[in-house]
């Protein structure tokens, strides 16, 4: 069930444009939906667990912000991205320091 | 910029990429369940906010964008990483909706039917995520 929901949201992210909008589905509550749904169906005790994502959200936001800054910074400095050797030494116009400043061409 | 839907993008994703997403999502769900059983529901709940979709879609997006550039003869390009950074910006905004989703379930599930609460929570998540994105686009993204 978790795999199906994750695949569904990921596919939604694939087909939507602009990419920043598609990214919203990267933080969709897929695992929460699957696990809480199964828990409620099984024994109806899911209410307690739903407190968790409120704390976990901070980690998720932090991870996404760090990811954004790292990738934008790597692109700006022309550093290759970890794990992708084919990418190399490009120069980009992304600014870091806020979440704005994304070149319009990337969004399309 | 208006939101649009391009179903043709689904064909660009290979079968094994779908398989990886499916297996990764399933593995995370099982792990969250096991942790909840072992260490209690509140600790297990932390993993319900695990970004299961984001890592898979960001890496695939970077790969597809790089491939697109290579197909037109540009070997060295940072576009893949830039596209992944934009995706991450969207996921950051979506996380606000995720918190509202959890809060809705936490507060309403003891009093109302579970199916109704899940529907309401999804509606809250989607509304807040889109609203945050629109505010970001209008006021912060220059």
gemmi code that builds the backbone of each chain (N, CA, C; Angstrom):
import gemmi

chains = {
    "A": [
        ("UNK", (0.832, -1.205, 0.000), (0.000, 0.000, 0.000), (0.875, 1.267, 0.000)),
        ("UNK", (1.932, 1.241, 0.843), (2.864, 2.371, 0.902), (3.529, 2.609, -0.443)),
        ("UNK", (3.950, 1.502, -1.075), (4.600, 1.592, -2.378), (3.679, 2.178, -3.429)),
        ("UNK", (2.414, 1.768, -3.367), (1.442, 2.257, -4.343), (1.198, 3.752, -4.176)),
        ("UNK", (1.039, 4.187, -2.928), (0.762, 5.613, -2.687), (1.972, 6.464, -3.068)),
        ("UNK", (3.171, 5.993, -2.712), (4.391, 6.730, -3.074), (4.510, 6.832, -4.601)),
        ("UNK", (4.272, 5.715, -5.304), (4.355, 5.719, -6.771), (3.336, 6.677, -7.380)),
        ("UNK", (2.141, 6.683, -6.792), (1.064, 7.542, -7.300), (1.441, 9.024, -7.179)),
        ("UNK", (1.901, 9.421, -5.989), (2.273, 10.828, -5.785), (3.496, 11.198, -6.626)),
        ("UNK", (4.433, 10.275, -6.736), (5.639, 10.539, -7.531), (5.262, 10.742, -9.003)),
        ("UNK", (4.316, 9.932, -9.494), (3.872, 10.076, -10.885), (3.152, 11.402, -11.091)),
        ("UNK", (2.386, 11.821, -10.066), (1.717, 13.131, -10.136), (2.758, 14.234, -10.273)),
        ("UNK", (3.838, 14.095, -9.499), (4.934, 15.063, -9.574), (5.598, 15.077, -10.945)),
        ("UNK", (5.610, 13.915, -11.610), (6.228, 13.808, -12.939), (5.464, 14.602, -13.997)),
        ("UNK", (4.131, 14.527, -13.905), (3.323, 15.089, -14.991), (3.005, 16.577, -14.819)),
        ("UNK", (3.178, 17.090, -13.604), (2.797, 18.486, -13.357), (3.923, 19.459, -13.662)),
        ("UNK", (3.540, 20.628, -14.117), (4.465, 21.727, -14.367), (3.851, 22.990, -13.781)),
        ("UNK", (4.559, 23.941, -13.286), (6.012, 24.031, -13.195), (6.591, 23.084, -12.134)),
        ("UNK", (7.888, 22.943, -12.135), (8.529, 21.944, -11.282), (8.432, 22.265, -9.800)),
        ("UNK", (8.403, 23.555, -9.468), (8.279, 23.897, -8.048), (6.908, 23.450, -7.535)),
        ("UNK", (5.886, 23.502, -8.404), (4.549, 23.039, -8.024), (4.547, 21.520, -7.891)),
        ("UNK", (5.198, 20.846, -8.836), (5.294, 19.383, -8.783), (6.016, 18.944, -7.505)),
        ("UNK", (6.954, 19.772, -7.061), (7.710, 19.466, -5.842), (6.835, 19.378, -4.605)),
        ("UNK", (5.676, 20.053, -4.629), (4.743, 19.983, -3.491), (4.389, 18.535, -3.189)),
        ("UNK", (4.308, 17.727, -4.258), (3.919, 16.326, -4.090), (5.071, 15.464, -3.577)),
        ("UNK", (6.277, 16.045, -3.565), (7.420, 15.360, -2.955), (7.275, 15.274, -1.442)),
        ("UNK", (6.465, 16.184, -0.886), (6.239, 16.167, 0.566), (4.809, 15.725, 0.878)),
        ("UNK", (4.221, 14.972, -0.039), (2.861, 14.469, 0.207), (2.889, 13.434, 1.336)),
        ("UNK", (1.816, 13.392, 2.117), (1.806, 12.464, 3.260), (1.571, 11.017, 2.854)),
        ("UNK", (2.468, 10.482, 2.030), (2.264, 9.142, 1.485), (2.428, 8.051, 2.543)),
        ("UNK", (3.546, 8.105, 3.278), (3.805, 7.082, 4.299), (2.766, 7.200, 5.422)),
        ("UNK", (2.447, 8.455, 5.780), (1.456, 8.683, 6.832), (0.098, 8.122, 6.443)),
        ("UNK", (-0.296, 8.373, 5.190), (-1.591, 7.873, 4.710), (-1.634, 6.352, 4.761)),
        ("UNK", (-0.580, 5.725, 4.261), (-0.550, 4.262, 4.213), (-0.533, 3.669, 5.619)),
        ("UNK", (0.381, 4.160, 6.459), (0.540, 3.557, 7.784), (-0.655, 3.850, 8.693)),
        ("UNK", (-1.084, 5.117, 8.703), (-2.236, 5.463, 9.553), (-3.499, 4.758, 9.064)),
        ("UNK", (-3.659, 4.702, 7.748), (-4.819, 4.026, 7.175), (-4.870, 2.563, 7.585)),
        ("UNK", (-3.718, 1.900, 7.461), (-3.659, 0.478, 7.831), (-3.898, 0.299, 9.325)),
        ("UNK", (-3.334, 1.218, 10.131), (-3.496, 1.119, 11.587), (-4.956, 1.292, 11.989)),
        ("UNK", (-5.593, 2.305, 11.386), (-7.005, 2.552, 11.714), (-7.862, 1.363, 11.281)),
        ("UNK", (-7.556, 0.816, 10.104), (-8.317, -0.348, 9.627), (-8.112, -1.554, 10.547)),
        ("UNK", (-6.873, -1.698, 11.028), (-6.551, -2.877, 11.827), (-7.099, -2.786, 13.249)),
        ("UNK", (-6.799, -1.673, 13.936), (-7.250, -1.628, 15.334), (-7.723, -0.261, 15.823)),
        ("UNK", (-7.801, 0.703, 14.906), (-8.368, 1.998, 15.278), (-7.565, 2.795, 16.283)),
        ("UNK", (-6.256, 2.559, 16.344), (-5.440, 3.291, 17.309), (-4.502, 4.288, 16.627)),
        ("UNK", (-4.841, 4.658, 15.398), (-3.949, 5.541, 14.636), (-3.848, 6.944, 15.181)),
        ("UNK", (-4.816, 7.353, 15.993), (-4.842, 8.741, 16.453), (-3.567, 9.148, 17.192)),
        ("UNK", (-3.012, 8.246, 17.960), (-1.832, 8.575, 18.751), (-0.643, 8.837, 17.847)),
        ("UNK", (-0.523, 8.032, 16.788), (0.649, 8.137, 15.936), (0.638, 9.422, 15.102)),
        ("UNK", (-0.540, 9.978, 14.852), (-0.594, 11.159, 13.990), (0.085, 12.367, 14.631)),
        ("UNK", (0.440, 12.267, 15.878), (1.217, 13.332, 16.501), (2.641, 13.371, 15.928)),
        ("UNK", (3.115, 12.239, 15.523), (4.497, 12.127, 15.086), (4.922, 13.053, 13.971)),
        ("UNK", (4.172, 13.086, 12.832), (4.625, 13.900, 11.714), (4.776, 15.380, 12.037)),
        ("UNK", (4.089, 15.868, 13.088), (4.230, 17.283, 13.433), (5.671, 17.547, 13.875)),
        ("UNK", (6.267, 16.586, 14.571), (7.679, 16.733, 14.939), (8.569, 16.368, 13.746)),
        ("UNK", (8.192, 15.308, 13.063), (8.990, 14.838, 11.936), (9.033, 15.837, 10.805)),
        ("UNK", (7.994, 16.680, 10.695), (7.931, 17.700, 9.645), (9.168, 18.595, 9.682)),
        ("UNK", (9.629, 18.889, 10.926), (10.804, 19.768, 11.039), (12.000, 19.143, 10.327)),
        ("UNK", (12.149, 17.833, 10.518), (13.257, 17.140, 9.852), (13.072, 17.191, 8.345)),
        ("UNK", (11.815, 17.013, 7.906), (11.524, 16.996, 6.473), (11.816, 18.362, 5.854)),
        ("UNK", (11.357, 19.438, 6.531), (11.592, 20.799, 6.036), (13.093, 21.070, 5.995)),
        ("UNK", (13.776, 20.677, 7.072), (15.227, 20.907, 7.155), (15.937, 20.182, 6.009)),
        ("UNK", (15.535, 18.928, 5.781), (16.153, 18.131, 4.718), (15.949, 18.792, 3.354)),
        ("UNK", (14.710, 19.260, 3.120), (14.405, 19.877, 1.828), (15.157, 21.191, 1.657)),
        ("UNK", (15.227, 21.995, 2.736), (15.946, 23.275, 2.647), (17.424, 23.007, 2.383)),
        ("UNK", (17.983, 22.054, 3.118), (19.398, 21.729, 2.917), (19.636, 21.215, 1.497)),
        ("UNK", (18.702, 20.385, 1.026), (18.807, 19.850, -0.341), (18.783, 20.972, -1.362)),
        ("UNK", (17.847, 21.925, -1.172), (17.729, 23.058, -2.095), (19.020, 23.867, -2.115)),
        ("UNK", (19.502, 24.196, -0.901), (20.708, 25.021, -0.804), (21.911, 24.305, -1.389)),
        ("UNK", (22.031, 23.015, -1.097), (23.187, 22.258, -1.583), (23.200, 22.187, -3.110)),
        ("UNK", (22.029, 21.823, -3.655), (21.952, 21.663, -5.110), (22.132, 22.988, -5.837)),
        ("UNK", (21.493, 24.053, -5.299), (21.621, 25.369, -5.932), (23.061, 25.853, -5.828)),
        ("UNK", (23.667, 25.606, -4.669), (25.045, 26.034, -4.433), (26.005, 25.264, -5.345)),
        ("UNK", (25.763, 23.948, -5.443), (26.621, 23.115, -6.291), (26.526, 23.557, -7.745)),
        ("UNK", (25.291, 23.898, -8.164), (25.093, 24.340, -9.544), (25.794, 25.672, -9.784)),
        ("UNK", (25.694, 26.572, -8.765), (26.290, 27.895, -8.912), (27.816, 27.817, -8.992)),
        ("UNK", (28.359, 26.964, -8.136), (29.818, 26.851, -8.110), (30.353, 25.917, -9.185)),
        ("UNK", (29.436, 25.219, -9.847), (29.869, 24.319, -10.905), (30.477, 23.040, -10.375)),
        ("UNK", (30.061, 22.627, -9.154), (30.593, 21.386, -8.603), (29.714, 20.228, -9.048)),
        ("UNK", (30.316, 19.072, -9.255), (29.480, 17.931, -9.614), (28.640, 17.497, -8.414)),
        ("UNK", (27.447, 17.003, -8.705), (26.561, 16.554, -7.640), (26.990, 15.163, -7.200)),
        ("UNK", (26.968, 14.918, -5.898), (27.387, 13.622, -5.385), (26.576, 12.510, -6.020)),
        ("UNK", (27.238, 11.481, -6.464), (26.535, 10.311, -6.994), (26.159, 10.438, -8.465)),
        ("UNK", (26.494, 11.532, -9.106), (26.157, 11.673, -10.506), (27.388, 12.169, -11.253)),
        ("UNK", (28.198, 11.244, -11.694), (29.470, 11.614, -12.304), (29.327, 12.226, -13.689)),
        ("UNK", (28.155, 11.981, -14.295), (27.981, 12.535, -15.632), (27.776, 14.040, -15.580)),
        ("UNK", (27.269, 14.493, -14.422), (27.088, 15.928, -14.245), (28.447, 16.539, -13.957)),
        ("UNK", (28.820, 17.554, -14.691), (30.090, 18.136, -14.307), (30.221, 19.598, -14.677)),
        ("UNK", (30.657, 20.351, -13.723), (31.211, 21.686, -13.924), (30.403, 22.634, -14.798)),
        ("UNK", (29.124, 22.624, -14.633), (28.308, 23.617, -15.319), (28.272, 24.897, -14.495)),
        ("UNK", (27.795, 25.957, -15.079), (27.636, 27.198, -14.318), (26.176, 27.594, -14.402)),
        ("UNK", (25.596, 27.878, -13.264), (24.172, 28.180, -13.256), (23.908, 29.527, -12.608)),
        ("UNK", (22.699, 29.983, -12.770), (22.366, 31.302, -12.234), (21.590, 31.257, -10.927)),
        ("UNK", (21.464, 30.077, -10.316), (20.673, 29.998, -9.083), (21.334, 30.765, -7.950)),
        ("UNK", (20.530, 31.513, -7.219), (21.058, 32.195, -6.052), (20.705, 31.377, -4.834)),
        ("UNK", (21.529, 31.466, -3.816), (21.173, 30.836, -2.553), (20.909, 31.924, -1.529)),
        ("UNK", (20.440, 31.519, -0.386), (20.147, 32.498, 0.663), (18.656, 32.642, 0.840)),
        ("UNK", (17.890, 32.424, -0.221), (16.439, 32.316, -0.081), (15.965, 31.313, -1.110)),
        ("UNK", (14.655, 31.070, -1.068), (14.130, 30.064, -1.985), (13.701, 30.668, -3.312)),
        ("UNK", (13.947, 31.952, -3.474), (13.605, 32.605, -4.727), (14.777, 32.526, -5.681)),
        ("UNK", (14.706, 33.314, -6.718), (15.833, 33.423, -7.614), (16.042, 32.233, -8.529)),
        ("UNK", (15.001, 31.435, -8.725), (15.153, 30.287, -9.619), (14.919, 30.757, -11.052)),
        ("UNK", (15.864, 30.487, -11.937), (15.682, 30.941, -13.308), (14.385, 30.393, -13.896)),
        ("UNK", (13.666, 31.238, -14.591), (12.363, 30.838, -15.122), (12.476, 29.639, -16.066)),
        ("UNK", (13.597, 29.527, -16.780), (13.760, 28.432, -17.751), (13.728, 27.063, -17.066)),
        ("UNK", (14.207, 26.997, -15.818), (14.237, 25.732, -15.098), (12.829, 25.282, -14.723)),
        ("UNK", (11.970, 26.250, -14.505), (10.614, 25.938, -14.071), (9.781, 25.282, -15.169)),
        ("UNK", (10.165, 25.500, -16.431), (9.317, 25.031, -17.534), (9.481, 23.538, -17.768)),
    ],
    "B": [
        ("UNK", (3.087, 31.992, -13.868), (3.091, 30.782, -14.684), (1.949, 29.845, -14.261)),
        ("UNK", (1.201, 29.366, -15.246), (0.067, 28.500, -14.926), (0.506, 27.055, -14.696)),
        ("UNK", (-0.282, 26.352, -13.907), (-0.004, 24.937, -13.653), (-0.563, 24.133, -14.819)),
        ("UNK", (0.237, 23.211, -15.333), (-0.240, 22.371, -16.436), (0.132, 20.911, -16.185)),
        ("UNK", (-0.507, 20.048, -16.966), (-0.297, 18.611, -16.786), (0.148, 17.995, -18.119)),
        ("UNK", (1.267, 17.286, -18.099), (1.783, 16.662, -19.317), (1.894, 15.150, -19.103)),
        ("UNK", (0.869, 14.427, -19.543), (0.831, 12.971, -19.318), (1.939, 12.230, -20.072)),
        ("UNK", (2.458, 12.866, -21.115), (3.544, 12.261, -21.890), (4.801, 12.035, -21.053)),
        ("UNK", (4.924, 12.806, -19.962), (6.109, 12.674, -19.093), (6.161, 11.290, -18.441)),
        ("UNK", (5.009, 10.642, -18.314), (4.975, 9.303, -17.695), (5.749, 8.281, -18.530)),
        ("UNK", (5.714, 8.482, -19.842), (6.387, 7.539, -20.741), (7.905, 7.639, -20.637)),
        ("UNK", (8.391, 8.789, -20.143), (9.840, 8.974, -20.033), (10.421, 8.175, -18.867)),
        ("UNK", (9.563, 7.853, -17.906), (10.030, 7.082, -16.752), (10.071, 5.609, -17.117)),
        ("UNK", (11.228, 4.985, -16.864), (11.380, 3.579, -17.248), (10.720, 2.666, -16.221)),
        ("UNK", (10.455, 1.431, -16.592), (9.736, 0.496, -15.717), (10.485, 0.250, -14.413)),
        ("UNK", (11.831, 0.177, -14.493), (12.578, -0.118, -13.270), (12.599, 1.094, -12.324)),
        ("UNK", (12.376, 2.300, -12.892), (12.291, 3.485, -12.036), (10.980, 3.467, -11.242)),
        ("UNK", (9.912, 2.990, -11.871), (8.642, 2.806, -11.157), (8.801, 1.748, -10.064)),
        ("UNK", (9.533, 0.704, -10.411), (9.742, -0.403, -9.467), (10.518, 0.079, -8.233)),
        ("UNK", (11.544, 0.910, -8.471), (12.355, 1.437, -7.364), (11.483, 2.271, -6.434)),
        ("UNK", (10.647, 3.138, -7.005), (9.739, 3.969, -6.207), (8.809, 3.097, -5.369)),
        ("UNK", (8.240, 2.067, -6.021), (7.291, 1.190, -5.345), (7.976, 0.469, -4.176)),
        ("UNK", (9.151, -0.065, -4.442), (9.874, -0.822, -3.404), (10.314, 0.103, -2.270)),
        ("UNK", (10.785, 1.297, -2.619), (11.246, 2.259, -1.612), (10.079, 2.692, -0.712)),
        ("UNK", (8.943, 3.017, -1.328), (7.759, 3.431, -0.569), (7.280, 2.329, 0.364)),
        ("UNK", (7.255, 1.101, -0.168), (6.831, -0.037, 0.641), (7.778, -0.272, 1.803)),
        ("UNK", (9.087, -0.172, 1.528), (10.093, -0.412, 2.571), (9.975, 0.617, 3.698)),
        ("UNK", (9.756, 1.877, 3.327), (9.634, 2.939, 4.341), (8.388, 2.724, 5.203)),
        ("UNK", (7.287, 2.334, 4.547), (6.038, 2.097, 5.282), (6.203, 0.958, 6.275)),
        ("UNK", (6.852, -0.111, 5.828), (7.080, -1.265, 6.713), (7.999, -0.859, 7.875)),
        ("UNK", (9.050, -0.083, 7.551), (9.993, 0.351, 8.589), (9.276, 1.206, 9.636)),
        ("UNK", (8.422, 2.135, 9.169), (7.674, 2.990, 10.105), (6.792, 2.135, 11.012)),
        ("UNK", (6.154, 1.121, 10.434), (5.304, 0.223, 11.209), (6.088, -0.552, 12.263)),
        ("UNK", (7.255, -1.068, 11.850), (8.095, -1.848, 12.770), (8.592, -0.959, 13.919)),
        ("UNK", (9.040, 0.256, 13.580), (9.539, 1.181, 14.607), (8.436, 1.566, 15.588)),
        ("UNK", (7.216, 1.747, 15.066), (6.084, 2.094, 15.934), (5.781, 0.955, 16.908)),
        ("UNK", (5.879, -0.271, 16.422), (5.607, -1.428, 17.278), (6.693, -1.589, 18.331)),
        ("UNK", (7.929, -1.337, 17.906), (9.075, -1.566, 18.779), (9.232, -0.456, 19.822)),
        ("UNK", (9.107, 0.813, 19.383), (9.411, 1.949, 20.264), (8.195, 2.801, 20.636)),
        ("UNK", (7.020, 2.405, 20.208), (5.816, 3.163, 20.560), (5.357, 4.044, 19.411)),
        ("UNK", (4.053, 4.403, 19.437), (3.459, 5.115, 18.300), (4.006, 6.520, 18.066)),
        ("UNK", (4.373, 7.255, 19.126), (4.847, 8.632, 18.910), (6.194, 8.623, 18.184)),
        ("UNK", (7.098, 7.743, 18.617), (8.403, 7.634, 17.935), (8.210, 7.131, 16.497)),
        ("UNK", (7.356, 6.113, 16.353), (7.087, 5.572, 15.007), (6.460, 6.627, 14.109)),
        ("UNK", (5.651, 7.500, 14.711), (4.982, 8.558, 13.950), (5.944, 9.530, 13.307)),
        ("UNK", (7.105, 9.710, 13.922), (8.119, 10.611, 13.334), (8.460, 10.185, 11.914)),
        ("UNK", (8.454, 8.874, 11.693), (8.851, 8.347, 10.384), (7.720, 8.396, 9.363)),
        ("UNK", (6.516, 8.770, 9.828), (5.416, 8.937, 8.875), (5.642, 10.188, 8.029)),
        ("UNK", (6.491, 11.095, 8.536), (6.818, 12.299, 7.758), (8.085, 12.095, 6.933)),
        ("UNK", (8.514, 10.846, 6.808), (9.728, 10.561, 6.026), (9.508, 10.963, 4.567)),
        ("UNK", (10.446, 11.720, 4.003), (10.273, 12.134, 2.603), (10.515, 10.989, 1.623)),
        ("UNK", (9.552, 10.086, 1.526), (9.714, 8.892, 0.688), (9.657, 9.225, -0.792)),
        ("UNK", (8.857, 10.229, -1.156), (8.679, 10.545, -2.571), (9.817, 11.421, -3.079)),
        ("UNK", (10.199, 12.392, -2.244), (11.150, 13.411, -2.695), (12.487, 12.866, -3.221)),
        ("UNK", (13.200, 11.983, -2.467), (14.503, 11.532, -2.977), (14.401, 10.850, -4.332)),
        ("UNK", (13.362, 9.994, -4.483), (13.210, 9.270, -5.751), (12.896, 10.218, -6.890)),
        ("UNK", (11.954, 11.164, -6.657), (11.579, 12.042, -7.770), (12.677, 13.043, -8.095)),
        ("UNK", (13.401, 13.536, -7.070), (14.458, 14.533, -7.344), (15.606, 13.921, -8.154)),
        ("UNK", (16.009, 12.699, -7.787), (17.111, 12.073, -8.527), (16.697, 11.732, -9.965)),
        ("UNK", (15.441, 11.259, -10.103), (14.959, 10.937, -11.449), (14.836, 12.193, -12.311)),
        ("UNK", (14.357, 13.262, -11.673), (14.199, 14.530, -12.385), (15.552, 15.031, -12.890)),
        ("UNK", (16.549, 14.974, -12.005), (17.900, 15.412, -12.390), (18.421, 14.568, -13.557)),
        ("UNK", (18.138, 13.253, -13.471), (18.594, 12.335, -14.508), (17.921, 12.632, -15.850)),
        ("UNK", (16.605, 12.847, -15.792), (15.856, 13.112, -17.025), (16.294, 14.427, -17.673)),
        ("UNK", (16.510, 15.445, -16.840), (16.920, 16.748, -17.379), (18.310, 16.656, -18.014)),
        ("UNK", (19.202, 15.911, -17.348), (20.560, 15.733, -17.885), (20.493, 14.983, -19.212)),
        ("UNK", (19.636, 13.934, -19.241), (19.489, 13.135, -20.465), (18.955, 13.998, -21.609)),
        ("UNK", (17.988, 14.864, -21.255), (17.390, 15.753, -22.257), (18.471, 16.637, -22.892)),
        ("UNK", (19.352, 17.168, -22.043), (20.428, 18.036, -22.537), (21.419, 17.236, -23.388)),
        ("UNK", (21.711, 16.004, -22.938), (22.653, 15.164, -23.685), (22.102, 14.817, -25.063)),
        ("UNK", (20.783, 14.646, -25.134), (20.155, 14.312, -26.417), (20.305, 15.421, -27.450)),
        ("UNK", (20.448, 16.670, -26.963), (20.636, 17.772, -27.921), (22.108, 18.170, -28.019)),
        ("UNK", (22.966, 17.296, -27.489), (24.393, 17.468, -27.690), (25.137, 18.260, -26.631)),
        ("UNK", (24.433, 18.624, -25.539), (25.109, 19.352, -24.467), (25.536, 18.335, -23.411)),
        ("UNK", (26.811, 18.060, -23.350), (27.307, 17.010, -22.456), (27.408, 17.513, -21.024)),
        ("UNK", (27.925, 18.732, -20.865), (28.130, 19.268, -19.525), (27.069, 20.309, -19.205)),
        ("UNK", (26.192, 19.968, -18.266), (25.129, 20.905, -17.912), (24.753, 20.750, -16.452)),
        ("UNK", (24.428, 21.868, -15.825), (24.008, 21.809, -14.422), (22.492, 21.845, -14.312)),
        ("UNK", (21.813, 21.750, -15.442), (20.362, 21.874, -15.441), (19.684, 20.800, -14.578)),
        ("UNK", (20.222, 19.586, -14.605), (19.643, 18.507, -13.810), (19.613, 18.857, -12.340)),
        ("UNK", (20.722, 19.389, -11.846), (20.790, 19.764, -10.419), (19.902, 20.954, -10.119)),
        ("UNK", (19.830, 21.879, -11.057), (18.958, 23.044, -10.866), (17.495, 22.609, -10.777)),
        ("UNK", (17.113, 21.682, -11.659), (15.735, 21.190, -11.656), (15.421, 20.491, -10.337)),
        ("UNK", (16.394, 19.723, -9.822), (16.197, 19.039, -8.541), (16.077, 20.050, -7.406)),
        ("UNK", (16.817, 21.171, -7.505), (16.739, 22.216, -6.476), (15.360, 22.866, -6.476)),
        ("UNK", (14.790, 23.073, -7.663), (13.444, 23.651, -7.756), (12.423, 22.687, -7.155)),
        ("UNK", (12.620, 21.396, -7.430), (11.742, 20.359, -6.882), (11.817, 20.377, -5.350)),
        ("UNK", (13.038, 20.557, -4.820), (13.231, 20.594, -3.365), (12.549, 21.814, -2.751)),
        ("UNK", (12.568, 22.939, -3.481), (11.892, 24.146, -2.993), (10.395, 23.875, -2.851)),
        ("UNK", (9.829, 23.186, -3.845), (8.409, 22.830, -3.789), (8.113, 21.889, -2.640)),
        ("UNK", (9.016, 20.929, -2.410), (8.822, 19.973, -1.308), (8.872, 20.679, 0.044)),
        ("UNK", (9.712, 21.710, 0.155), (9.787, 22.484, 1.397), (8.435, 23.129, 1.684)),
        ("UNK", (7.825, 23.689, 0.635), (6.512, 24.325, 0.807), (5.442, 23.278, 1.113)),
        ("UNK", (5.564, 22.123, 0.480), (4.602, 21.046, 0.721), (4.645, 20.527, 2.144)),
        ("UNK", (5.802, 20.676, 2.801), (5.949, 20.205, 4.182), (5.034, 20.960, 5.145)),
        ("UNK", (4.716, 22.210, 4.793), (3.785, 22.994, 5.618), (2.412, 22.308, 5.598)),
        ("UNK", (2.011, 21.877, 4.413), (0.745, 21.161, 4.273), (0.766, 19.829, 5.005)),
        ("UNK", (1.930, 19.179, 5.000), (2.065, 17.884, 5.684), (1.817, 18.025, 7.191)),
        ("UNK", (2.313, 19.121, 7.773), (2.092, 19.373, 9.204), (0.609, 19.570, 9.491)),
        ("UNK", (-0.059, 20.316, 8.596), (-1.494, 20.561, 8.774), (-2.276, 19.262, 8.625)),
        ("UNK", (-1.811, 18.381, 7.734), (-2.433, 17.067, 7.541), (-2.411, 16.273, 8.854)),
        ("UNK", (-1.215, 16.231, 9.466), (-1.051, 15.476, 10.716), (-1.883, 16.081, 11.845)),
        ("UNK", (-1.882, 17.414, 11.913), (-2.629, 18.111, 12.961), (-4.131, 17.827, 12.837)),
        ("UNK", (-4.627, 17.828, 11.601), (-6.052, 17.565, 11.362), (-6.425, 16.167, 11.843)),
        ("UNK", (-5.600, 15.179, 11.493), (-5.904, 13.801, 11.906), (-5.818, 13.668, 13.426)),
        ("UNK", (-4.789, 14.250, 13.986), (-4.579, 14.172, 15.443), (-5.794, 14.722, 16.202)),
        ("UNK", (-6.298, 15.881, 15.766), (-7.378, 16.538, 16.499), (-8.768, 15.973, 16.195)),
        ("UNK", (-8.969, 15.482, 14.964), (-10.336, 15.085, 14.574), (-10.630, 13.591, 14.675)),
        ("UNK", (-9.597, 12.761, 14.553), (-9.846, 11.316, 14.496), (-10.585, 10.736, 15.724)),
        ("UNK", (-10.345, 11.245, 16.927), (-11.091, 10.676, 18.057), (-12.598, 10.940, 18.004)),
        ("UNK", (-13.014, 11.944, 17.228), (-14.420, 12.358, 17.284), (-15.227, 12.010, 16.034)),
        ("UNK", (-14.573, 11.803, 14.912), (-15.303, 11.586, 13.664), (-14.875, 10.287, 12.983)),
        ("UNK", (-15.660, 9.909, 11.970), (-15.376, 8.679, 11.213), (-14.015, 8.814, 10.508)),
        ("UNK", (-13.241, 7.726, 10.545), (-11.866, 7.805, 10.041), (-11.780, 8.196, 8.550)),
        ("UNK", (-12.693, 7.646, 7.724), (-12.645, 7.963, 6.287), (-12.866, 9.464, 6.062)),
        ("UNK", (-13.788, 10.018, 6.826), (-14.106, 11.443, 6.720), (-12.904, 12.301, 7.140)),
        ("UNK", (-12.260, 11.885, 8.218), (-11.107, 12.627, 8.740), (-9.946, 12.570, 7.739)),
        ("UNK", (-9.722, 11.403, 7.132), (-8.632, 11.275, 6.152), (-8.896, 12.165, 4.935)),
        ("UNK", (-10.162, 12.203, 4.512), (-10.523, 13.062, 3.374), (-10.290, 14.529, 3.717)),
        ("UNK", (-10.739, 14.911, 4.925), (-10.569, 16.301, 5.364), (-9.083, 16.654, 5.461)),
        ("UNK", (-8.294, 15.726, 5.996), (-6.852, 15.972, 6.161), (-6.173, 16.133, 4.797)),
        ("UNK", (-6.581, 15.307, 3.821), (-6.008, 15.426, 2.479), (-6.371, 16.780, 1.856)),
        ("UNK", (-7.630, 17.184, 2.076), (-8.080, 18.478, 1.533), (-7.289, 19.623, 2.173)),
        ("UNK", (-7.065, 19.527, 3.480), (-6.301, 20.565, 4.190), (-4.872, 20.604, 3.656)),
        ("UNK", (-4.265, 19.415, 3.465), (-2.889, 19.330, 2.969), (-2.771, 20.002, 1.594)),
        ("UNK", (-3.693, 19.608, 0.692), (-3.625, 20.118, -0.677), (-3.854, 21.627, -0.716)),
        ("UNK", (-4.867, 22.085, 0.030), (-5.197, 23.518, 0.034), (-4.025, 24.337, 0.555)),
        ("UNK", (-3.485, 23.906, 1.687), (-2.399, 24.667, 2.312), (-1.123, 24.640, 1.454)),
        ("UNK", (-0.844, 23.467, 0.864), (0.350, 23.344, 0.020), (0.238, 24.281, -1.181)),
        ("UNK", (-0.921, 24.289, -1.832), (-1.114, 25.142, -3.015), (-1.082, 26.621, -2.619)),
        ("UNK", (-1.730, 26.925, -1.492), (-1.759, 28.316, -1.006), (-0.341, 28.816, -0.701)),
        ("UNK", (0.432, 27.998, -0.018), (1.816, 28.371, 0.314), (2.619, 28.588, -0.963)),
        ("UNK", (2.412, 27.676, -1.927), (3.135, 27.790, -3.195), (2.770, 29.072, -3.919)),
        ("UNK", (1.489, 29.411, -3.930), (1.040, 30.631, -4.623), (1.616, 31.881, -3.959)),
        ("UNK", (1.628, 31.880, -2.632), (2.199, 33.029, -1.896), (3.683, 33.149, -2.218)),
        ("UNK", (4.352, 31.999, -2.243), (5.793, 31.979, -2.541), (6.056, 32.521, -3.943)),
        ("UNK", (5.258, 32.062, -4.911), (5.438, 32.492, -6.289), (5.202, 33.991, -6.438)),
        ("UNK", (4.188, 34.477, -5.716), (3.778, 35.869, -5.883), (4.729, 36.838, -5.174)),
        ("UNK", (5.138, 36.470, -3.966), (5.874, 37.438, -3.152), (7.368, 37.151, -2.979)),
        ("UNK", (7.762, 35.893, -3.038), (9.150, 35.583, -2.703), (10.009, 35.174, -3.894)),
        ("UNK", (9.377, 34.591, -4.907), (10.148, 34.089, -6.042), (10.310, 35.182, -7.079)),
        ("UNK", (11.459, 35.785, -7.106), (11.705, 36.876, -8.058), (12.768, 36.472, -9.055)),
    ],
}
model = gemmi.Model(1)
for chain_id, residues in chains.items():
    chain = gemmi.Chain(chain_id)
    for i, (resn, *xyz) in enumerate(residues, 1):
        res = gemmi.Residue()
        res.name, res.seqid = resn, gemmi.SeqId(i, " ")
        for name, pos in zip(("N", "CA", "C"), xyz):
            atom = gemmi.Atom()
            atom.name, atom.element = name, gemmi.Element(name[0])
            atom.pos, atom.b_iso = gemmi.Position(*pos), 0.0
            res.add_atom(atom)
        chain.add_residue(res)
    model.add_chain(chain)
structure = gemmi.Structure()
structure.add_model(model)
structure.setup_entities()
